[in-house]
Amino acid sequence: MTRLLSSWSGRLLLLCAALATPLQVPAQSSSERSSPAVLKAFKSVVAKPSESTVRVLHDGREVGLGTIVAPDGWIVTKASLLSPSKVSVRLKNGKTFDAKLTGLEDKHDLAMLKIDAKGLSPIQWVSNATTPEPEEPPAPGDFVASPGIGDLPVAIGVVSVASRKPSPGELRLMSPDPNAGFLGVFIENGKGGPSVKVQPKGPAEKGGLKDFDVILTVNGAPVADSEALMSTIQKYKPSDVLTMNVKRGEEKVTLKVTLGRRPASMFDRSDKMNQMGSELSKRRGGFPVILQHDTVIKPGDCGGPLVNLDGKAIGINIARAGRTESYAIPAEAVLSLMSDLKSGKLAPREPTPEEKVAELNEIIKKSRTDLTEAEARLNKGKLAEKEARELKSKIRGLRERINDLGEELEALNDPTRKSEQKK
């Protein structure tokens, strides 16, 4: 790509020539934009950055994308996609590596992974993010692409709003997933942490929380402010029991609170409109700075780079936020956090035994659902020989996985059994 691309007219001319459909790209619907013919026009744009993109997995299950930021195995991804379970990454060449979580930065929802690999291809950032060389920052109307680990982008779109700090109203976490746990409190930032006002007859009141209580930790994890508390609660599901350390006046109290289900009345019209068209990210707000674009990116494809037509990263995709908007953390913000994410300064805490048990139960539940669906599909018959063979292999793998996870769960619940296994 040449300096011609530094202007909007140059970008539009080049793209329209590649598509052979002049002036129609901006008006295309999201479904047309995701068609193979349109995505193919961006193949050369993502050719290089796709080598710097990885697929992030938990126990073999795909959960997101990651971005290689150094040749010796450093990878940035979306933090809230991760969990205490085993994390691995798959490169474009198909090789898979176990990954260690070395840094976690909650405000920008970024995490750093480290794999034991050399000679990787790190992402190339826009020059204005790392050097004083003049280069125009991303502007509304600029085309952008989101590489995956394949030859075509996972999505394309245009910049909607230039990099900005959200307004106070936007800074709060957006309406949560209706299936996320519900605490039943109004929150404001108080002295020493988030202070709550308890809704009558809600989960918080039933668990013993009172007005003006300041929540210090949830399941051992510190919650510094209202955004951190909301982000933490949304990671859990209805019926999950949370241990909360609370400051009540000069007294410290430990409470057990069982989360409820979000009332249907709270899933208002604006939420429903936002949900139309695509699944939204569970964590999709509360970021200190955002670059907004209209790409219809799946939540499971966040964590990877967002690139311009030169194939340079202008940010890291962080959330599918609404019906017509997705967010990226701008390149300059990502780079400013890189040293802390690598150094151990932002090292994540070890999960509590309760969190490990909850995590394993969730994985086992999902694996059993996958097994039931696979067995039902196999029993229907009318499958090609290759497909039937692959399905049988998948079923064997799921059964082994459920058995292994069950043993791990028993060991967590029974420390003596764990000691015997080590012997």
ZANUBA-353690 format. One record per residue: x, z, y of N, C-alpha, C in turn. Coordinates in steps of 0.001 Angstrom, whole numbers, plus 500000, padded with zeros to 6 digits. Each point is the difference from the previous one (the first is absolute). Layout:
# residues N
XZYXZYXZY...
//
This chain:
# residues 423
500845500000498811499155500000501189500891500000501254499543499314501033500787499876501220499405500831501110500693499956501161499515500752501158498680499440500519499604498814499509498696499451500356498890500992499706500220500834498954498969500943499579499849501160500949500842500086501013499880501121500929498784499872500894499394498837500042498785499817500804498802499846499095498827500372500543498754499884499222499719498556499634500215499079500940499696498600499735500864499467498867501257500434499981500882499557498928499546500504498651499566501265499954499520500578498749498767499243499495499056499747500908498764499347499607500256498584499531500877499264500722500311498630499638500622499926498619500954500882499723500691499998498712499038500314498870499166501028500189499101500411498934498955498937499740499431499435501060498969498979499823500568498769499307501260499672500310500626498866499326500136500272498514500344501248499652500166500352498589498662499971499273498944500391500700498680500064499368499279498662500027500426499119500895499345498707500198498536500168500391499683501120500646498640500225500486500088500518501426500376499153500965500258500444501363498848500791500603500383501117500678499107500819500803498923500730499221500057499995498681498962500670499225500415501369499507501281500304500010500472501254499421499418501227500671500023500123501341499490501216500619498535500267499687499214498936499721498575500190499773499651500247498546500959499966499126499709500144498582499542501404499657499094500085499027499548501306499527501085500623499150499840501306499731501012500691499194500086499414498603498872499564499438500025499428498650500735498672499989499785499158501045500710498729500082501494500239500214500320501020500797501388500301500309500771500447498764499297500586499035500660500477498788499977498969498881499543498791500301499970498955498978501419499556499670500245499559498773501352499572499611500574498924500902499148499077500464500493498903500830500578500520501315499312500978500608500474500547501268501228500879499775499956500855498981501139500868499712501258499189499701499802498827499371501149499167499637500745499517501243499281499844501120500647499562501233501016501019500504499860501256499553500900501070500429501077500301498957500119499155498989500951500258498915501423500120500523500401499096500901501369500055500526500206501214500901498927500459500655500103501164500893500348501258499212499394500167498803500203501235499230501056499864498919500630498831499892500978499788498926501104501053500026500600500229501166501089500975500109499479501440500000499002500360500821499531501396499998499367500450498687499508499071499178499445500414498705501084500549499080501261499573500219501118500556499235500312501423500435499489500381501172500205501357500530498770500879499796499048499513499214498752500724499743499952500429498541499489501187499753499876500505498626498561500450499766499628500065498729498709500565499606500240501440499565499271500952500585500138501421499675499000500372498915500474500755498988499148500367498865500050501504499752498891500540499495499921501378499499499647499935498529500875500498499161499751499949498563499586498602499555500641498994500569499724498621499626498819499377500714499272500754500816498815499483500697500382499610501435499655498766500395500342499515501327499208500748501065500699500523501032499314500749501055500297499465501402501039499214500165500320499505501334501229499116499988500456499650501196501221499226500174501043500854500710501233499587499932501080500668500707500918498964500619500844500441500930500885499100500736501447500449499851500847499140499446501418500317499836500669500004501370500670501110500326500621500125501327501520500116499936500565500047498793501460500036499847500340499436498625501176499338499860500340499348498730500259500956498848500228501302500297500309500951498937498785500815499552498780499434500154498836500600499354499085500855500844500057499904501318499103500766500873498757499170500298498830500626499835498722499289500109499001500835500777499404499419501044498956500664500780498638499578499472499046500943499973498648499680499557498997500905500709498733499855499657498927500816500583499914501317499248500170501107500696500127501311499350498753500422499244498812499787500578498787500523499374499593499240498745500717498920499675499782499323498719500696500738498867500959500853500343500827500655498998499381501313499552500484500512498894499525501274499456501135500616499189499806501239499501501097500650499273500370499348498669499198499041499542500292499408498693501194499047500081500376499471498865501169499138499899499825498728500821500998499706500845499955498819500862501068499016499552499640498721499984500965498956499702499697498798500883500929499057500057499785498795500796500386498775499190499287498914500262500291498728499341500467499003501056501149499376499773500538499016500931499377498638499760500265499073500899499477498648499855500502499340498725501231500345499569500557499393498782499450500624498724499072500953500134499360500605498834500651501273499506501184500337500500500679501223499570499291501228500566499903501051499170499328501235500409500995501149499999499934500844501023500905501142500147499196501263500271500425501112499412499445501297500381500425500289501439499109500648500747500277500267501413499898501490500294500850500464500905499968501389500453499475500033501430499041500893500249499459500180501335500945500906500789500654499443501036501020500757500726499548500461501384498997499358500568499553500367501335498527499708500203499339500841500798498560499885500223499704500336501453499426499060500752499680500217501409498501499778500167499254501098500188498543499947499906499343499294501174500493500205501221499310499446501171499893498476499929501093499337499605499972498540499869499607499571498583499799500970499092499632499733498607501062499150499296501272500318500264501107499254499397500762500869499007500529499369498965500811500691498998501202499136499654501076500651499587501207499298499582500223500237498513500187498908499260500330500057498575501444499550499813500628500493498926501383499584499669500037499603498542500538498803499731500190499555498623501481499754499757500398500048498743501398499797499624500251498510499820500231499318501120500220498554499956500941499604501135500715498913499795500931499475500992499677498523500260500489499506501134499874498581500292498593499518500282499122500901500442498637499596500332499985499272501338498881499330500265499855499236501240499139500781500981500615500666501003499206500787500942499208499120500961498911500522500491499161499261500941500765499756501298499759498866500614500589499709501301498967500344501067500382500850500938499088500447501050500093499078501211498939499980500810500068499263501266501121500590500844500704499163500711501211500459500689499711501034501075498836499924500642499723500964501058499811501411499466499860500135498672499843501331499404501342500678499783501082499223499948501290500582499639501125499688500984499821498990500836501068499594500908499432499746501388500875499963501006499531499703501354499734498519500239500213499149498982499763498568500189498537499768500350499739499154500986498612499766500393499234499225498932498860500481499635499095499306499097498598500493500313499081499077500149498655500380500389499362500870498926499406501125500386499326500850499018498733499325499501499466500440498854498764499411499490498892500080501046499288498893500179498954499941501012498686499567499357498868500365500596498702499571499477499955498481499808499524499585498831499933498583499675501131499508499145501107500757499897501118499603499148499589500080498526500359498971499238499732500028498570500932500985499299499489500682498981500787500938499196499666499800498532500934500371499149499801499902498553500469501284499341499366500323498884500345501203499228500529499559498640501328500056499798500573499584498719499630500959498872499901499464498788499933500810498795501283499761499230499939500097498673501197499687499214499866498638499327498949499247500385499828498645499511500476498995501031499774498732499727500460498946500908499096499832501208498732500441499894499065499867501105499736501361500630499599500045501268499675501283500617498754500602499375499871501319500074498771500644499511498890499846501024500363499736501275499000499796501043500684499441501245499198499333500845500491499514501286498985500351501073500428499944501263499085500290501091500681499783501324499451500597501056500604499917501324500038501388500618500935500208500909500073501262500733498773500114500902499329501139499929498811500231500828500345500726501284500810501073499884500387500818501145501482500329499860500749499870501085501429500302499966500236501473499668501240500316499644500357501382499648499556500956501102499388501110499609499478500945500992499853501374499383499944500991500865499652501347499570498487500116500022499386500440498908498544500119499985499524500991501055498785499783500487499392500939500936499681501293499260499752501104500717499663501267499325498847499860499017499013499165500341498871499813499089500401499275498733500942499030500136500448499234498838500995500780499162500663500991500618501074500713499316499488500800498809498742500450500056499456500756498875499906499103498772500008500597498853499803499234498782498607499410500011499864498760499591498693499364500002499112500591498921498742499565499984499029500524499038500562499925498590500011501106499274500644500025498692499206499281498933500667499729498909499355499452498823498842500917499601498793499455499786498872500857499632500201500726498679500955499537499191500279500662498727501103501050500103500561500158501209501028501017500196499345501381500111500815501028499773499488501365500104499530500334501407498997500878500089499405500365501285500103501502500180500616500430501123500229501418500245498866500641500795499429499262500943498895500550500775500447500869501164500928499458500812500468500726501189500193499011501157499924500517501219500462499284501176501390500548500300500915499111500385501403500411500124500521499704501396500809500904500511500756499746501217501377500649499849500952499483500734501355500553499917500059501328500741500265501060499252500096501332500581501428500485500008500208501231500405501329500586500031500457500277498572501051499324499566500533500215498660499455499081498943499064499085500375499454499089499004498570499617500310499348499263499079498629499566500226499002501155499901499205500153501040498969501043500036498660499376499651499150500733499265498761499412499496498764500715500545498927499224500092498663500541500207499208499594498776499434500962499312499426499780498670498550499537500094499677498938499237498623499530499930499192500916499073498793500390500411499184500901499173499707499412498618500134500838498988499673499670498605500895498892499427501103499703500664500910498982499488501049500589499072500844499166499392501036500467499073500926501039500619500358499822501269500920500938500650499383501390500100498745500063500450499331501297500132499859500675498636499626499222498983499850500549498648501333500518499471501103499399500439501323500428499537500585501146500795499293500435501056500466501159500751500649499710501325500108498729500383500557499674501314499053500451501106500560500402501136499204500452501133500428499271501264499102499990500998500319499369501270501304500552500571500822499081500530501273500306500666501132500353499021499733499904498681501104500112499049500995498863500252501288500310499893501044498980500129500560499744498604499871498774499531500466499659498649501487499696500050500760500731499199501462499870499996500488499054498905499470500171498776500408499149498878498800499659499130500092498867499323498998499585499011500754499678498717499715500766498938500718499846498723501515500020500214500436500888500876501428500181500237500597499069501025499255498960500436500525499039500966499662500441501419500995500147500884499720500376501391499169498935500696499069500422500854499210499064500808500203500378501465500749499197500710500433500355501350498930499795501053499090499019499765498999499704501017498750499440499337499016499640500820498714499547499466500142498707499204500872499077500459500176498740499279500587500252498611500981500907499931500618500312498709498991500642499054499126500879500526498988500637499158499023498965499456499504499112500874499050498975499546500637499071498986501249499614500246500701499126499067500148500660498634500311501298499996500166500732498738498684500110499244498920500377500692498700500172499351499530498694499369500247498876500679499520498706499502500704499545498726501092500668499642500691499643498756499294500583498778499081500943500238499314500667498898498571499491499861499378500364498887498656499522499685499016501161499962498693499701500081499001501056499870500211500794498718499779501299500071500168500966498892501433500470499820500975499371500677501367500518499947500058501359500699500735500936499399500141501346500571501351500094500707499965500329501287501214500072500799500320501449500359501273500331499899500471501316500452500467499869501441499383500795500884500325499909501427500540501323500515501132499935500671500528501158500721499529499899501445499336501041500463499305499966501283500448501170500864500156499733501301500254501076500954498695500333500703499571501257499893498743500474500588500343501147500943500104499657501297500489501008500930501457500289499705500312501250499717501366500384499648500192500094498486498926499732499262500027500148498543500188498649499326500684499996498843500126498797499187499184500164498733499196498970499697499060500067498878500214498799499099499904500200498686500058498901499036498600499778499423499524498748500068498639499675499557500025498863498988498996499977499140499772498893499071498743499276500471500133498735500366498879499236500532499752498785499116498766499853499533499616498846499185499432498920500904500626498831500025499543498910500854498648499469499530499205499557500960498707499412499683500037498493500180498827499405499881499868498557500220499511499756501417500561499013500631499626499696501364498521499639500071499219500642500878498565499702500095499758498534500320498956499439499365499693498580500188499735499675501463499442500943500733499673499776501406501233499776500853501169500470499513501238499836500769500594498612499820499538499277498966500498498635499799499147499089500867500278499981501308499120499385500983500154498488500040499241499411500924499933498545500084501357499381500281500786500641500871501316499446500320500909499995498785499901501052499160500784500030498761499615498836499102498671499803499851499519498944499107500441498629500492499960499790501326500446498729500548501497499792499738500772501069500155501436499901499756500309499672498552499193500529499079500263499794498580499671498585499552499186499277500792499607498647499603501202499072500001500105499171498976501038498978499978501229500364499205500387501257499964501183500375499226500063501507499841500739500433498985500246501429499792500943500506501087499764501213500481500838500569501042500984501011499416501108500202500701500986500999499588499428501401500184500345500912499096499546501383500141500618500645501235501297499780500215500641500467501233500133498787500909499227499970501063499990498822500849499963500339501493500447501181500352500031500365501408500959501156500220500081500445501262500866501113500328501442499612500220500291498680500109501381499546500174500402500070501474501230500419500309500426500103501397500090498655500713500276498922499250500122498671500589499569498978498959499323498938500434499498499000499060500163498601500569500107499030499110499929498582500311498773499489499254499002499549500723498729499620499376499947498500499743499567499628498786499833498588499654498730499833499182499555498765499838498708499785499341500118499583498544501195500167499429500220499653498598499099500836499088499354499348499040499191500726499021500919500388498843500722501092500205500953500456498988499361501102499167500221499974498710499437501021499121500776501307500181499329501158499858500727501271500087501197500059499057499846499395498817501081500006499015501131499049500319499883499248501118501086499126500441500651500524501279499661501229500400500662500616501148501359500554499563500864500241500970501355500486499713501043498905500061499552498733499956500921498885500082500183499538501434500877499022500226500286499552501365498910499090500551499858500010501310499197499031500739500997499133500763499978498686499769501041499136500562499416498940500930500845499539500927499616498899500875500335498674499319499842498889500722500232498695499380501471499713499732500893500834500529501424499895499658500330500792498738499012500684499434500247500815498819500635501334500310500025500388501293500577501279500400498901501059500081500331501201499572499018501084499960499738500534501406498729500006500384499596500599501272499387501380499776499871500380498725499453501319499691499786500174498512499472501162499633499628500318498614498491500178499949499326499219499161498549500144499864499667501409499530499126500673500732499752501408499702498552500293499638499036499137500394498606500317499680499082498811500231499040499845499092498831499167500262499012500931500676499757499794501314499336501005500813498523499742500242499551498769499907498603499703500283499645498603499564498789499586500348499520498692499569500865498867500543500525500167501208500768498930500629501402500417500427500451501176499556501322500423500452500838500656498901501282499688500064501020500664499192501078500501500948500746501037499559501033500593500844501363499878499321501015499814500829501394500091499557500711500997500901500983500703499437500894500809500824501061499053500541500132499858501337500952499038500565501435500240499542500773498924499975501368500051499476500844501057500695499889500093501323500850500951500724499695501439499603498732500297499703499633501353499579500539500293498599499927499011499112500526500176498640501505500255500052500700499190500774501455500119500069500446501320500618499203500540500916500366501277500620499923501157499009499240499826498915499840501056498994500928499828498800500703498877499948500753499650498802501042501056499615500764500476500950501066500969499689499430501287499433498939500512500610499401501253499523499401499828498612499398498834499734499401499764498690501065499922498907501182499524500344501091499874499018500772501307499819500125500778501058500951501118500028499590501212499176498731500109499665499515501214499342499329500945500975500090499690501288499359500841501012498491500050499801499429498893499500498557499920499772499679500001498502500860500642499223499794500049498549498655500646499669499247499432499054498686500561499659500142501295499219499024500867500131499989501237499218499635499682498554500369500862499094499622499865498604498501500295499845499269499198499225498574500272499824499777501316499269498912500686500325499660501246499322499500499688498596500021500987499085499449499769498659498549499528500060499217500559500927498596499591500124499887498524500362500877499537500910499974498594500398500417499096498848500993500435499228500430499203498850498877499860498975499303501108499756498881499977499046498904499072500496499650500115501286498957499148500575500384498527499930501270499727500254500494498624499962499913499433498588500442500779499014499952499527498616498572499791499532499108500907500374498591499847499618499413498710500563500372499684501242499492498783500633500538498753499300501289500026499633500592498843499318499380499823498610499802501111499292499386499932498674498583499441500098499239500459500992498628499515500200499979498494500236500912499537500875500074498562500284500423499217498767500951500525499233500479499315498799498898499899498950499196501054499871498888499968499044498949498969500405499767499885501305499056498979500480500520498607499679501297499775500255500615498700499691499932499709498505500207501030499181499956499827498546498606499619499541498993500692500520498608499696499626499642498568500369500399499569501185499703498628500442500720498974499131501259500282499653500769499066499180499418499894498592499607501134499414499414499986498655498668499260499989499190500207501038498711499313500085500196498493500107500990499603500769500283498575500162500481499379498700500827500744499252500504499500498722498875499893498982499109500978499988498903500018499028498980498898500240499947499481501223499077498903500296500411498724499293501304499893499697500500498819499319500066498794500913500055498811499388500046498728500732501200499934500949501106500547499554501218499957500793501004499047499371500797499352500829501082499169499483501003500899499278500732499418499058500917500792499174501027500747500854500569499320500987501003500636500859499390501145500807498801499777500538499338501025500800499657501220499153499525499750498765499666501104499098501244500805499635501110499301499794501255500671499651500475500871501167499920499458501200500408500767501183499099501210500218498714499833499728499049501097500181500261501117498989500302499629498768500321500996498974501267500772500373500985499278500536501231500657500433499719500980501139499129499594500918499635500880501109499303501256499499499122499833499024499261501147499437500963500974499330500964499473499231501002500868499365500783500767501063500400499287501057500755500642501060499216501098500709498715499750500246499155501000500657499812501232499122499822499791498704499845501143499083501264500848499968501158499337499953501267500733500009500176500756501311499618499347501087500139500619501317499119501235500120498759499903499541499075501132500057500520501153499151500550499675498847500553501028499121501194500690500648500917499206500585501184500569500659499610500870501192499049499520500791499552500753501163499301501292499585499256499922498884499329501196499486501001501073499600501083499581499360501040500946499608500683500606501227500222499160501015500612500502501229499083501004500689498698499727499958499023500906500604499957501329499260500041499947498674500006501227499200501243500836500295501140499307500188501239500718500294499923500704501361499342499368500963499838500626501307499075501204499930498959499895499196499032501089499871500505501134499119501005499690499153500529500999499070501524499987500084500598500809500873501465500012500184500776500252498720499430500777499062500710500278498740500154498733499193498969499133500043500088498727499287501097499123500590500127500046501360501026499232500679501391500456499573500172501313499872501288500545499577500328499566498583498983500009499106500222499579498611500387498534499908499374499163500890500327498568499978501459499757500393500489500798500962501385499836500437500973500334498880499616501036499165500869500363498869500065498893498970
//
